[in-house]
């Protein structure tokens, strides 16, 4: 049975699985969930998962450093440095894979909201215009009736 990915919680095929190599950790991930492409996944020997990487940074932070400055969180390029054996997932600019297609980008979400707002505004305006048109027609009938009565 396929175990779930510690990142996305979906089942992992053995051909897509990478396991954290820290002795106290046995978390498994899709190679995509830790930002590896197929080539890097095949070459990757060691992986320190994001949780173990954060624990490592926390230990360093607690122990302090020699120059009396706070340790800053590593940047994404530092996470990708092979010497640290740390890998985290970066945002991809290409189309998502089939197992991640339910995600929506900020731009797509903004466009969806924009379209919904336009639709709601259009529907509201149409209702208001219909109401105004109905009242105008009623006034027109009464005015015609008044003019007709004045001519008699």
C-alpha positions as CSV (number, residue, x, y, z in Angstrom):
1,X,0.0,0.0,0.0
2,X,1.3,3.5,-0.9
3,X,2.0,5.7,2.2
4,X,0.8,9.3,2.1
5,X,3.1,12.1,1.3
6,X,4.0,14.2,4.4
7,X,3.7,17.3,2.2
8,X,0.4,17.0,0.3
9,X,-1.0,14.0,2.1
10,X,-1.8,12.2,-1.1
11,X,-0.6,8.6,-1.7
12,X,2.9,8.2,-3.2
13,X,3.9,5.8,-5.9
14,X,7.2,4.1,-5.0
15,X,8.7,5.5,-8.2
16,X,7.9,9.1,-7.0
17,X,8.9,8.7,-3.3
18,X,11.9,10.3,-1.6
19,X,12.5,9.7,2.1
20,X,14.2,12.0,4.7
21,X,17.6,10.7,5.6
22,X,17.7,12.1,9.1
23,X,18.0,9.2,11.6
24,X,15.1,10.3,13.7
25,X,12.8,11.0,10.8
26,X,11.1,8.7,8.3
27,X,8.9,11.1,6.5
28,X,8.2,10.4,2.8
29,X,7.4,13.0,0.1
30,X,6.6,13.1,-3.6
31,X,9.7,14.4,-5.3
32,X,7.7,17.3,-6.6
33,X,6.6,18.3,-3.1
34,X,10.2,18.9,-2.1
35,X,10.9,20.8,-5.4
36,X,12.9,18.2,-7.3
37,X,12.5,17.6,-10.9
38,X,12.8,14.0,-12.4
39,X,16.6,14.4,-13.1
40,X,17.4,15.8,-9.7
41,X,15.2,13.2,-8.0
42,X,17.2,10.4,-9.7
43,X,20.5,12.0,-8.7
44,X,19.5,13.0,-5.1
45,X,21.1,10.7,-2.5
46,X,20.3,12.7,0.7
47,X,17.3,14.7,1.7
48,X,16.7,16.6,4.8
49,X,13.0,17.2,4.9
50,X,11.6,20.7,5.5
51,X,10.6,19.8,9.1
52,X,14.1,18.5,9.9
53,X,15.6,21.6,8.3
54,X,13.5,23.8,10.5
55,X,14.5,21.8,13.6
56,X,18.1,22.2,12.6
57,X,17.7,26.0,12.3
58,X,15.9,26.1,15.6
59,X,18.8,24.3,17.3
60,X,21.3,26.7,15.8
61,X,19.1,29.6,16.9
62,X,18.9,28.3,20.5
63,X,22.6,27.7,20.7
64,X,23.4,31.2,19.4
65,X,26.2,32.3,17.2
66,X,29.6,33.9,17.9
67,X,29.0,37.3,16.4
68,X,26.0,38.2,18.6
69,X,23.6,38.7,15.6
70,X,20.4,36.8,15.2
71,X,20.4,34.0,12.7
72,X,18.2,34.8,9.8
73,X,16.0,32.2,8.1
74,X,17.7,30.7,5.1
75,X,16.7,32.1,1.7
76,X,15.4,29.7,-0.9
77,X,18.8,29.7,-2.6
78,X,20.4,28.6,0.6
79,X,17.9,25.8,1.0
80,X,18.9,24.6,-2.4
81,X,22.6,24.5,-1.6
82,X,23.8,20.9,-2.0
83,X,26.2,21.2,0.9
84,X,23.3,21.7,3.4
85,X,21.3,18.8,2.0
86,X,18.1,20.8,2.4
87,X,15.5,20.9,-0.3
88,X,12.2,22.9,-0.2
89,X,9.6,23.3,-2.8
90,X,9.6,26.5,-4.9
91,X,6.6,27.9,-6.7
92,X,6.5,26.6,-10.3
93,X,5.8,28.8,-13.2
94,X,4.8,25.9,-15.5
95,X,1.4,24.1,-15.6
96,X,0.7,22.1,-12.5
97,X,0.8,18.3,-12.7
98,X,-2.5,16.4,-12.8
99,X,-2.3,15.7,-9.0
100,X,-1.9,19.4,-8.2
101,X,-4.4,20.9,-10.7
102,X,-6.9,21.8,-8.0
103,X,-4.7,24.7,-6.9
104,X,-5.5,28.2,-8.2
105,X,-2.9,31.0,-8.6
106,X,-3.4,34.4,-7.2
107,X,-3.9,35.9,-10.7
108,X,-6.5,33.2,-11.5
109,X,-8.3,33.9,-8.2
110,X,-8.3,37.6,-8.9
111,X,-9.8,37.1,-12.3
112,X,-12.5,34.8,-10.9
113,X,-13.4,37.4,-8.3
114,X,-13.4,40.1,-10.9
115,X,-15.8,38.1,-13.1
116,X,-18.1,37.3,-10.2
117,X,-18.2,41.0,-9.2
118,X,-19.0,42.0,-12.7
119,X,-21.8,39.4,-12.9
120,X,-23.3,40.5,-9.6
121,X,-23.2,44.2,-10.5
122,X,-24.7,43.5,-13.9
123,X,-27.5,41.5,-12.4
124,X,-28.2,44.1,-9.8
125,X,-28.2,46.9,-12.3
126,X,-30.6,44.9,-14.6
127,X,-33.0,44.4,-11.8
128,X,-32.9,48.1,-10.8
129,X,-33.3,49.2,-14.5
130,X,-36.3,46.9,-14.8
131,X,-37.9,48.3,-11.7
132,X,-37.3,51.9,-12.9
133,X,-38.7,51.0,-16.4
134,X,-41.8,49.6,-14.8
135,X,-42.3,52.7,-12.7
136,X,-41.7,54.9,-15.7
137,X,-44.3,53.0,-17.8
138,X,-46.8,53.4,-14.9
139,X,-46.2,57.1,-14.8
140,X,-46.5,57.4,-18.6
141,X,-49.9,55.7,-18.5
142,X,-51.1,58.0,-15.7
143,X,-49.9,61.0,-17.6
144,X,-51.6,59.9,-20.8
145,X,-54.8,59.3,-18.8
146,X,-54.5,62.8,-17.2
147,X,-54.0,64.5,-20.6
148,X,-56.9,62.6,-22.0
149,X,-59.2,63.7,-19.1
150,X,-58.1,67.3,-19.5
151,X,-59.1,67.3,-23.1
152,X,-62.6,66.2,-22.4
